[in-house]
Amino acid sequence: MDMNLIKEWFTLENIMDLIDSYRSFGPLPGVLLPMIEAFIPFLPLFVFIMANVNAFGFWLGFLYSWAGTILGALLVFSIIRKYGKKRLLSFLRKHKKVQKPIIWIERHGFGPLFLMLCFPFTPSALVNIVAGLSRISTSQYVLAVIAGKLVMISTISFIGYDLKSMIAQPLRTIPVGIAIFILWAIGKRIEIKMNNPGMEEKERSH
């Protein structure tokens, strides 16, 4: 199976057609698509959210996307929290790329989780796994997911819902592009700190 062909299929037009085909199921397709992305990270969450707000309207599209991403994140977290110490998934905890962010999240708690989940370009699947393997409390994680996903989904929903007018007036895309770049840069900065927990101590010592 060619993964590139699969990725190419997930266009805004194809996803909207898929939602229309299953509109008789009500909000189910709008919730399921973002939820599945939590388990299959290469799926384009950005496209799913844009399709939702165009198919269901801004508020319902936002609500379905938000509910789906929260459900998916909580399911991944719960599975990893329950089975992460079992032999089947024990290799995850031993991996260096997982150990470093675990230490960072355990040290800082709610703050970094919330920030990471605010940005659409950070690896949220990795964040969910790391949180599940860490000793952070479930209540802290749930609060971070609800709040962080609220910021992220509302940002993408606004861009997706106003996409046609942005295409008609290209200059309107400039501030949006700048905002996306800033979000990406901040997200990458946080990701680097998660992978290098010792860097913060070095910065403080200077």
MODELLER restraints for C-alpha pairs under 7 A, 6 or more apart:
rsr = mdl.restraints
at = mdl.atoms
rsr.add(forms.Gaussian(group=physical.xy_distance, feature=features.Distance(at['CA:11:A'], at['CA:47:A']), mean=6.82, stdev=0.5))
rsr.add(forms.Gaussian(group=physical.xy_distance, feature=features.Distance(at['CA:12:A'], at['CA:47:A']), mean=5.58, stdev=0.5))
rsr.add(forms.Gaussian(group=physical.xy_distance, feature=features.Distance(at['CA:12:A'], at['CA:51:A']), mean=5.90, stdev=0.5))
rsr.add(forms.Gaussian(group=physical.xy_distance, feature=features.Distance(at['CA:15:A'], at['CA:48:A']), mean=6.91, stdev=0.5))
rsr.add(forms.Gaussian(group=physical.xy_distance, feature=features.Distance(at['CA:15:A'], at['CA:51:A']), mean=6.30, stdev=0.5))
rsr.add(forms.Gaussian(group=physical.xy_distance, feature=features.Distance(at['CA:16:A'], at['CA:51:A']), mean=5.32, stdev=0.5))
rsr.add(forms.Gaussian(group=physical.xy_distance, feature=features.Distance(at['CA:16:A'], at['CA:55:A']), mean=6.46, stdev=0.5))
rsr.add(forms.Gaussian(group=physical.xy_distance, feature=features.Distance(at['CA:19:A'], at['CA:29:A']), mean=6.03, stdev=0.5))
rsr.add(forms.Gaussian(group=physical.xy_distance, feature=features.Distance(at['CA:22:A'], at['CA:29:A']), mean=6.80, stdev=0.5))
rsr.add(forms.Gaussian(group=physical.xy_distance, feature=features.Distance(at['CA:27:A'], at['CA:64:A']), mean=6.70, stdev=0.5))
rsr.add(forms.Gaussian(group=physical.xy_distance, feature=features.Distance(at['CA:30:A'], at['CA:52:A']), mean=5.88, stdev=0.5))
rsr.add(forms.Gaussian(group=physical.xy_distance, feature=features.Distance(at['CA:30:A'], at['CA:64:A']), mean=5.53, stdev=0.5))
rsr.add(forms.Gaussian(group=physical.xy_distance, feature=features.Distance(at['CA:30:A'], at['CA:65:A']), mean=6.43, stdev=0.5))
rsr.add(forms.Gaussian(group=physical.xy_distance, feature=features.Distance(at['CA:31:A'], at['CA:64:A']), mean=4.91, stdev=0.5))
rsr.add(forms.Gaussian(group=physical.xy_distance, feature=features.Distance(at['CA:31:A'], at['CA:65:A']), mean=5.78, stdev=0.5))
rsr.add(forms.Gaussian(group=physical.xy_distance, feature=features.Distance(at['CA:31:A'], at['CA:67:A']), mean=6.35, stdev=0.5))
rsr.add(forms.Gaussian(group=physical.xy_distance, feature=features.Distance(at['CA:31:A'], at['CA:68:A']), mean=4.33, stdev=0.5))
rsr.add(forms.Gaussian(group=physical.xy_distance, feature=features.Distance(at['CA:32:A'], at['CA:68:A']), mean=5.96, stdev=0.5))
rsr.add(forms.Gaussian(group=physical.xy_distance, feature=features.Distance(at['CA:33:A'], at['CA:48:A']), mean=6.53, stdev=0.5))
rsr.add(forms.Gaussian(group=physical.xy_distance, feature=features.Distance(at['CA:34:A'], at['CA:45:A']), mean=6.06, stdev=0.5))
rsr.add(forms.Gaussian(group=physical.xy_distance, feature=features.Distance(at['CA:34:A'], at['CA:48:A']), mean=6.33, stdev=0.5))
rsr.add(forms.Gaussian(group=physical.xy_distance, feature=features.Distance(at['CA:34:A'], at['CA:65:A']), mean=5.96, stdev=0.5))
rsr.add(forms.Gaussian(group=physical.xy_distance, feature=features.Distance(at['CA:34:A'], at['CA:68:A']), mean=4.99, stdev=0.5))
rsr.add(forms.Gaussian(group=physical.xy_distance, feature=features.Distance(at['CA:34:A'], at['CA:69:A']), mean=5.18, stdev=0.5))
rsr.add(forms.Gaussian(group=physical.xy_distance, feature=features.Distance(at['CA:35:A'], at['CA:68:A']), mean=4.36, stdev=0.5))
rsr.add(forms.Gaussian(group=physical.xy_distance, feature=features.Distance(at['CA:35:A'], at['CA:69:A']), mean=4.98, stdev=0.5))
rsr.add(forms.Gaussian(group=physical.xy_distance, feature=features.Distance(at['CA:35:A'], at['CA:71:A']), mean=6.07, stdev=0.5))
rsr.add(forms.Gaussian(group=physical.xy_distance, feature=features.Distance(at['CA:35:A'], at['CA:72:A']), mean=4.18, stdev=0.5))
rsr.add(forms.Gaussian(group=physical.xy_distance, feature=features.Distance(at['CA:36:A'], at['CA:72:A']), mean=6.45, stdev=0.5))
rsr.add(forms.Gaussian(group=physical.xy_distance, feature=features.Distance(at['CA:37:A'], at['CA:43:A']), mean=5.56, stdev=0.5))
rsr.add(forms.Gaussian(group=physical.xy_distance, feature=features.Distance(at['CA:37:A'], at['CA:45:A']), mean=6.40, stdev=0.5))
rsr.add(forms.Gaussian(group=physical.xy_distance, feature=features.Distance(at['CA:38:A'], at['CA:69:A']), mean=6.95, stdev=0.5))
rsr.add(forms.Gaussian(group=physical.xy_distance, feature=features.Distance(at['CA:38:A'], at['CA:72:A']), mean=5.08, stdev=0.5))
rsr.add(forms.Gaussian(group=physical.xy_distance, feature=features.Distance(at['CA:38:A'], at['CA:73:A']), mean=5.85, stdev=0.5))
rsr.add(forms.Gaussian(group=physical.xy_distance, feature=features.Distance(at['CA:38:A'], at['CA:125:A']), mean=5.82, stdev=0.5))
rsr.add(forms.Gaussian(group=physical.xy_distance, feature=features.Distance(at['CA:39:A'], at['CA:76:A']), mean=6.99, stdev=0.5))
rsr.add(forms.Gaussian(group=physical.xy_distance, feature=features.Distance(at['CA:41:A'], at['CA:125:A']), mean=6.16, stdev=0.5))
rsr.add(forms.Gaussian(group=physical.xy_distance, feature=features.Distance(at['CA:46:A'], at['CA:156:A']), mean=6.77, stdev=0.5))
rsr.add(forms.Gaussian(group=physical.xy_distance, feature=features.Distance(at['CA:49:A'], at['CA:65:A']), mean=5.78, stdev=0.5))
rsr.add(forms.Gaussian(group=physical.xy_distance, feature=features.Distance(at['CA:49:A'], at['CA:156:A']), mean=6.85, stdev=0.5))
rsr.add(forms.Gaussian(group=physical.xy_distance, feature=features.Distance(at['CA:49:A'], at['CA:157:A']), mean=6.20, stdev=0.5))
rsr.add(forms.Gaussian(group=physical.xy_distance, feature=features.Distance(at['CA:50:A'], at['CA:157:A']), mean=6.03, stdev=0.5))
rsr.add(forms.Gaussian(group=physical.xy_distance, feature=features.Distance(at['CA:50:A'], at['CA:160:A']), mean=4.42, stdev=0.5))
rsr.add(forms.Gaussian(group=physical.xy_distance, feature=features.Distance(at['CA:50:A'], at['CA:161:A']), mean=6.66, stdev=0.5))
rsr.add(forms.Gaussian(group=physical.xy_distance, feature=features.Distance(at['CA:52:A'], at['CA:61:A']), mean=4.43, stdev=0.5))
rsr.add(forms.Gaussian(group=physical.xy_distance, feature=features.Distance(at['CA:52:A'], at['CA:65:A']), mean=6.95, stdev=0.5))
rsr.add(forms.Gaussian(group=physical.xy_distance, feature=features.Distance(at['CA:53:A'], at['CA:61:A']), mean=3.96, stdev=0.5))
rsr.add(forms.Gaussian(group=physical.xy_distance, feature=features.Distance(at['CA:53:A'], at['CA:62:A']), mean=6.16, stdev=0.5))
rsr.add(forms.Gaussian(group=physical.xy_distance, feature=features.Distance(at['CA:53:A'], at['CA:157:A']), mean=6.22, stdev=0.5))
rsr.add(forms.Gaussian(group=physical.xy_distance, feature=features.Distance(at['CA:53:A'], at['CA:160:A']), mean=6.79, stdev=0.5))
rsr.add(forms.Gaussian(group=physical.xy_distance, feature=features.Distance(at['CA:53:A'], at['CA:161:A']), mean=5.71, stdev=0.5))
rsr.add(forms.Gaussian(group=physical.xy_distance, feature=features.Distance(at['CA:54:A'], at['CA:161:A']), mean=5.94, stdev=0.5))
rsr.add(forms.Gaussian(group=physical.xy_distance, feature=features.Distance(at['CA:58:A'], at['CA:157:A']), mean=6.84, stdev=0.5))
rsr.add(forms.Gaussian(group=physical.xy_distance, feature=features.Distance(at['CA:58:A'], at['CA:161:A']), mean=6.22, stdev=0.5))
rsr.add(forms.Gaussian(group=physical.xy_distance, feature=features.Distance(at['CA:62:A'], at['CA:153:A']), mean=6.62, stdev=0.5))
rsr.add(forms.Gaussian(group=physical.xy_distance, feature=features.Distance(at['CA:62:A'], at['CA:154:A']), mean=6.52, stdev=0.5))
rsr.add(forms.Gaussian(group=physical.xy_distance, feature=features.Distance(at['CA:62:A'], at['CA:157:A']), mean=5.98, stdev=0.5))
rsr.add(forms.Gaussian(group=physical.xy_distance, feature=features.Distance(at['CA:65:A'], at['CA:153:A']), mean=6.94, stdev=0.5))
rsr.add(forms.Gaussian(group=physical.xy_distance, feature=features.Distance(at['CA:66:A'], at['CA:149:A']), mean=6.55, stdev=0.5))
rsr.add(forms.Gaussian(group=physical.xy_distance, feature=features.Distance(at['CA:66:A'], at['CA:150:A']), mean=6.55, stdev=0.5))
rsr.add(forms.Gaussian(group=physical.xy_distance, feature=features.Distance(at['CA:66:A'], at['CA:153:A']), mean=6.10, stdev=0.5))
rsr.add(forms.Gaussian(group=physical.xy_distance, feature=features.Distance(at['CA:70:A'], at['CA:145:A']), mean=6.46, stdev=0.5))
rsr.add(forms.Gaussian(group=physical.xy_distance, feature=features.Distance(at['CA:70:A'], at['CA:146:A']), mean=6.50, stdev=0.5))
rsr.add(forms.Gaussian(group=physical.xy_distance, feature=features.Distance(at['CA:73:A'], at['CA:128:A']), mean=6.17, stdev=0.5))
rsr.add(forms.Gaussian(group=physical.xy_distance, feature=features.Distance(at['CA:76:A'], at['CA:128:A']), mean=6.40, stdev=0.5))
rsr.add(forms.Gaussian(group=physical.xy_distance, feature=features.Distance(at['CA:76:A'], at['CA:129:A']), mean=6.84, stdev=0.5))
rsr.add(forms.Gaussian(group=physical.xy_distance, feature=features.Distance(at['CA:77:A'], at['CA:128:A']), mean=5.39, stdev=0.5))
rsr.add(forms.Gaussian(group=physical.xy_distance, feature=features.Distance(at['CA:77:A'], at['CA:129:A']), mean=6.07, stdev=0.5))
rsr.add(forms.Gaussian(group=physical.xy_distance, feature=features.Distance(at['CA:77:A'], at['CA:131:A']), mean=6.80, stdev=0.5))
rsr.add(forms.Gaussian(group=physical.xy_distance, feature=features.Distance(at['CA:77:A'], at['CA:132:A']), mean=4.73, stdev=0.5))
rsr.add(forms.Gaussian(group=physical.xy_distance, feature=features.Distance(at['CA:78:A'], at['CA:132:A']), mean=6.79, stdev=0.5))
rsr.add(forms.Gaussian(group=physical.xy_distance, feature=features.Distance(at['CA:80:A'], at['CA:129:A']), mean=6.19, stdev=0.5))
rsr.add(forms.Gaussian(group=physical.xy_distance, feature=features.Distance(at['CA:80:A'], at['CA:132:A']), mean=5.10, stdev=0.5))
rsr.add(forms.Gaussian(group=physical.xy_distance, feature=features.Distance(at['CA:80:A'], at['CA:133:A']), mean=6.40, stdev=0.5))
rsr.add(forms.Gaussian(group=physical.xy_distance, feature=features.Distance(at['CA:81:A'], at['CA:132:A']), mean=4.44, stdev=0.5))
rsr.add(forms.Gaussian(group=physical.xy_distance, feature=features.Distance(at['CA:81:A'], at['CA:133:A']), mean=5.84, stdev=0.5))
rsr.add(forms.Gaussian(group=physical.xy_distance, feature=features.Distance(at['CA:83:A'], at['CA:89:A']), mean=6.68, stdev=0.5))
rsr.add(forms.Gaussian(group=physical.xy_distance, feature=features.Distance(at['CA:84:A'], at['CA:90:A']), mean=5.93, stdev=0.5))
rsr.add(forms.Gaussian(group=physical.xy_distance, feature=features.Distance(at['CA:84:A'], at['CA:133:A']), mean=6.10, stdev=0.5))
rsr.add(forms.Gaussian(group=physical.xy_distance, feature=features.Distance(at['CA:92:A'], at['CA:98:A']), mean=6.73, stdev=0.5))
rsr.add(forms.Gaussian(group=physical.xy_distance, feature=features.Distance(at['CA:93:A'], at['CA:99:A']), mean=6.17, stdev=0.5))
rsr.add(forms.Gaussian(group=physical.xy_distance, feature=features.Distance(at['CA:93:A'], at['CA:133:A']), mean=6.80, stdev=0.5))
rsr.add(forms.Gaussian(group=physical.xy_distance, feature=features.Distance(at['CA:97:A'], at['CA:195:A']), mean=6.41, stdev=0.5))
rsr.add(forms.Gaussian(group=physical.xy_distance, feature=features.Distance(at['CA:98:A'], at['CA:130:A']), mean=6.31, stdev=0.5))
rsr.add(forms.Gaussian(group=physical.xy_distance, feature=features.Distance(at['CA:100:A'], at['CA:194:A']), mean=6.53, stdev=0.5))
rsr.add(forms.Gaussian(group=physical.xy_distance, feature=features.Distance(at['CA:100:A'], at['CA:195:A']), mean=5.22, stdev=0.5))
rsr.add(forms.Gaussian(group=physical.xy_distance, feature=features.Distance(at['CA:100:A'], at['CA:196:A']), mean=6.25, stdev=0.5))
rsr.add(forms.Gaussian(group=physical.xy_distance, feature=features.Distance(at['CA:100:A'], at['CA:197:A']), mean=6.17, stdev=0.5))
rsr.add(forms.Gaussian(group=physical.xy_distance, feature=features.Distance(at['CA:101:A'], at['CA:130:A']), mean=6.79, stdev=0.5))
rsr.add(forms.Gaussian(group=physical.xy_distance, feature=features.Distance(at['CA:101:A'], at['CA:194:A']), mean=4.40, stdev=0.5))
rsr.add(forms.Gaussian(group=physical.xy_distance, feature=features.Distance(at['CA:101:A'], at['CA:195:A']), mean=5.20, stdev=0.5))
rsr.add(forms.Gaussian(group=physical.xy_distance, feature=features.Distance(at['CA:101:A'], at['CA:197:A']), mean=6.95, stdev=0.5))
rsr.add(forms.Gaussian(group=physical.xy_distance, feature=features.Distance(at['CA:102:A'], at['CA:130:A']), mean=5.63, stdev=0.5))
rsr.add(forms.Gaussian(group=physical.xy_distance, feature=features.Distance(at['CA:102:A'], at['CA:131:A']), mean=6.98, stdev=0.5))
rsr.add(forms.Gaussian(group=physical.xy_distance, feature=features.Distance(at['CA:102:A'], at['CA:134:A']), mean=5.43, stdev=0.5))
rsr.add(forms.Gaussian(group=physical.xy_distance, feature=features.Distance(at['CA:103:A'], at['CA:197:A']), mean=6.98, stdev=0.5))
rsr.add(forms.Gaussian(group=physical.xy_distance, feature=features.Distance(at['CA:104:A'], at['CA:194:A']), mean=5.71, stdev=0.5))
rsr.add(forms.Gaussian(group=physical.xy_distance, feature=features.Distance(at['CA:104:A'], at['CA:197:A']), mean=5.39, stdev=0.5))
rsr.add(forms.Gaussian(group=physical.xy_distance, feature=features.Distance(at['CA:105:A'], at['CA:112:A']), mean=6.74, stdev=0.5))
rsr.add(forms.Gaussian(group=physical.xy_distance, feature=features.Distance(at['CA:106:A'], at['CA:134:A']), mean=6.34, stdev=0.5))
rsr.add(forms.Gaussian(group=physical.xy_distance, feature=features.Distance(at['CA:106:A'], at['CA:135:A']), mean=6.25, stdev=0.5))
rsr.add(forms.Gaussian(group=physical.xy_distance, feature=features.Distance(at['CA:106:A'], at['CA:136:A']), mean=5.87, stdev=0.5))
rsr.add(forms.Gaussian(group=physical.xy_distance, feature=features.Distance(at['CA:109:A'], at['CA:136:A']), mean=6.40, stdev=0.5))
rsr.add(forms.Gaussian(group=physical.xy_distance, feature=features.Distance(at['CA:110:A'], at['CA:140:A']), mean=5.79, stdev=0.5))
rsr.add(forms.Gaussian(group=physical.xy_distance, feature=features.Distance(at['CA:110:A'], at['CA:141:A']), mean=6.91, stdev=0.5))
rsr.add(forms.Gaussian(group=physical.xy_distance, feature=features.Distance(at['CA:110:A'], at['CA:144:A']), mean=6.14, stdev=0.5))
rsr.add(forms.Gaussian(group=physical.xy_distance, feature=features.Distance(at['CA:113:A'], at['CA:144:A']), mean=5.98, stdev=0.5))
rsr.add(forms.Gaussian(group=physical.xy_distance, feature=features.Distance(at['CA:114:A'], at['CA:144:A']), mean=4.58, stdev=0.5))
rsr.add(forms.Gaussian(group=physical.xy_distance, feature=features.Distance(at['CA:114:A'], at['CA:145:A']), mean=6.69, stdev=0.5))
rsr.add(forms.Gaussian(group=physical.xy_distance, feature=features.Distance(at['CA:114:A'], at['CA:147:A']), mean=6.81, stdev=0.5))
rsr.add(forms.Gaussian(group=physical.xy_distance, feature=features.Distance(at['CA:114:A'], at['CA:148:A']), mean=4.88, stdev=0.5))
rsr.add(forms.Gaussian(group=physical.xy_distance, feature=features.Distance(at['CA:115:A'], at['CA:148:A']), mean=6.58, stdev=0.5))
rsr.add(forms.Gaussian(group=physical.xy_distance, feature=features.Distance(at['CA:116:A'], at['CA:122:A']), mean=6.35, stdev=0.5))
rsr.add(forms.Gaussian(group=physical.xy_distance, feature=features.Distance(at['CA:116:A'], at['CA:187:A']), mean=6.27, stdev=0.5))
rsr.add(forms.Gaussian(group=physical.xy_distance, feature=features.Distance(at['CA:116:A'], at['CA:190:A']), mean=6.87, stdev=0.5))
rsr.add(forms.Gaussian(group=physical.xy_distance, feature=features.Distance(at['CA:117:A'], at['CA:124:A']), mean=6.39, stdev=0.5))
rsr.add(forms.Gaussian(group=physical.xy_distance, feature=features.Distance(at['CA:117:A'], at['CA:145:A']), mean=6.63, stdev=0.5))
rsr.add(forms.Gaussian(group=physical.xy_distance, feature=features.Distance(at['CA:117:A'], at['CA:148:A']), mean=4.71, stdev=0.5))
rsr.add(forms.Gaussian(group=physical.xy_distance, feature=features.Distance(at['CA:117:A'], at['CA:149:A']), mean=5.89, stdev=0.5))
rsr.add(forms.Gaussian(group=physical.xy_distance, feature=features.Distance(at['CA:118:A'], at['CA:148:A']), mean=4.38, stdev=0.5))
rsr.add(forms.Gaussian(group=physical.xy_distance, feature=features.Distance(at['CA:118:A'], at['CA:149:A']), mean=5.85, stdev=0.5))
rsr.add(forms.Gaussian(group=physical.xy_distance, feature=features.Distance(at['CA:118:A'], at['CA:151:A']), mean=5.46, stdev=0.5))
rsr.add(forms.Gaussian(group=physical.xy_distance, feature=features.Distance(at['CA:118:A'], at['CA:152:A']), mean=4.69, stdev=0.5))
rsr.add(forms.Gaussian(group=physical.xy_distance, feature=features.Distance(at['CA:119:A'], at['CA:152:A']), mean=5.71, stdev=0.5))
rsr.add(forms.Gaussian(group=physical.xy_distance, feature=features.Distance(at['CA:119:A'], at['CA:183:A']), mean=6.00, stdev=0.5))
rsr.add(forms.Gaussian(group=physical.xy_distance, feature=features.Distance(at['CA:119:A'], at['CA:184:A']), mean=6.97, stdev=0.5))
rsr.add(forms.Gaussian(group=physical.xy_distance, feature=features.Distance(at['CA:119:A'], at['CA:187:A']), mean=5.91, stdev=0.5))
rsr.add(forms.Gaussian(group=physical.xy_distance, feature=features.Distance(at['CA:120:A'], at['CA:152:A']), mean=6.03, stdev=0.5))
rsr.add(forms.Gaussian(group=physical.xy_distance, feature=features.Distance(at['CA:121:A'], at['CA:184:A']), mean=5.78, stdev=0.5))
rsr.add(forms.Gaussian(group=physical.xy_distance, feature=features.Distance(at['CA:121:A'], at['CA:187:A']), mean=6.68, stdev=0.5))
rsr.add(forms.Gaussian(group=physical.xy_distance, feature=features.Distance(at['CA:122:A'], at['CA:187:A']), mean=5.68, stdev=0.5))
rsr.add(forms.Gaussian(group=physical.xy_distance, feature=features.Distance(at['CA:122:A'], at['CA:188:A']), mean=6.82, stdev=0.5))
rsr.add(forms.Gaussian(group=physical.xy_distance, feature=features.Distance(at['CA:166:A'], at['CA:172:A']), mean=5.58, stdev=0.5))
rsr.add(forms.Gaussian(group=physical.xy_distance, feature=features.Distance(at['CA:166:A'], at['CA:173:A']), mean=5.84, stdev=0.5))
rsr.add(forms.Gaussian(group=physical.xy_distance, feature=features.Distance(at['CA:193:A'], at['CA:199:A']), mean=6.69, stdev=0.5))
